[in-house]
Amino acid sequence: MLARADAQPRAARSAGAQKLLGVLITIGEAVAYVVSGMYGDVRELGTVNAVLIIMQARAATRNMRAAPPRDADAHRARSCSWLALS
């Protein structure tokens, strides 16, 4: 009985940790893109534009995760096609 009572909070903590890790990775990746000059020289972009690019990348990632795929096969097909293009 104790194992079942503890399983739900542990699963919730795990899901929360995964979401936090995803946010941190997304922000880190966006910062790396901006700092590396992917969008142009940071001095030419300006601080405000650099921050807006990072915020936009975070918002786009959040929107992608908000809508789960309707079926698993379609999701796998999209994932495989993305891997083939990279």
C-alpha positions in Angstrom: 0.0 0.0 0.0 2.8 2.4 0.7 4.4 1.9 -2.6 1.2 3.0 -4.4 0.8 6.0 -2.2 4.3 7.2 -3.0 4.3 6.4 -6.7 2.1 9.3 -7.7 4.1 12.1 -6.0 7.3 10.6 -7.3 5.9 10.5 -10.9 4.8 14.1 -10.5 8.3 15.1 -9.3 9.8 13.2 -12.2 7.6 14.9 -14.7 8.3 18.3 -13.2 12.1 17.7 -13.3 11.8 16.6 -17.0 10.0 19.8 -17.8 12.5 22.0 -16.0 15.4 20.2 -17.7 13.7 20.8 -21.1 13.3 24.5 -20.3 17.0 24.8 -19.3 18.2 23.0 -22.3 16.1 25.1 -24.6 17.2 28.3 -23.1 20.9 27.2 -23.2 20.6 26.2 -26.8 19.0 29.5 -27.7 21.7 31.4 -25.9 24.4 29.4 -27.6 22.8 30.2 -31.1 22.7 33.9 -30.3 26.2 34.1 -28.8 27.8 32.0 -31.6 26.6 34.5 -34.1 24.0 32.4 -35.8 21.7 35.5 -36.1 24.5 37.9 -36.7 27.0 39.8 -34.5 25.6 40.2 -31.0 26.8 43.8 -30.9 24.8 44.6 -34.1 21.7 42.7 -32.9 21.6 44.5 -29.6 20.7 43.2 -26.2 17.0 43.6 -26.6 16.9 41.7 -29.9 19.1 39.0 -28.6 16.8 38.5 -25.6 13.7 38.5 -27.8 15.2 35.8 -30.0 15.9 33.7 -26.9 12.3 34.2 -25.7 10.9 33.4 -29.1 12.8 30.1 -29.2 11.5 29.2 -25.7 7.9 30.1 -26.7 8.1 28.1 -29.9 9.3 25.0 -28.0 6.6 25.4 -25.4 3.9 25.5 -28.2 5.3 22.4 -29.8 5.1 20.4 -26.6 1.6 21.7 -25.7 -0.2 19.8 -28.4 0.6 16.1 -28.2 0.3 14.1 -31.5 -3.0 12.5 -32.2 -1.5 9.1 -32.8 1.8 7.6 -32.0 2.5 6.5 -35.6 2.2 10.0 -37.0 4.6 11.2 -34.2 7.1 8.5 -35.1 6.9 9.4 -38.8 7.6 13.1 -38.1 10.5 12.2 -35.8 12.0 9.9 -38.4 11.7 12.4 -41.2 13.3 15.1 -39.0 16.2 12.7 -38.3 16.6 12.0 -42.0 16.9 15.7 -42.8 19.5 16.5 -40.2 
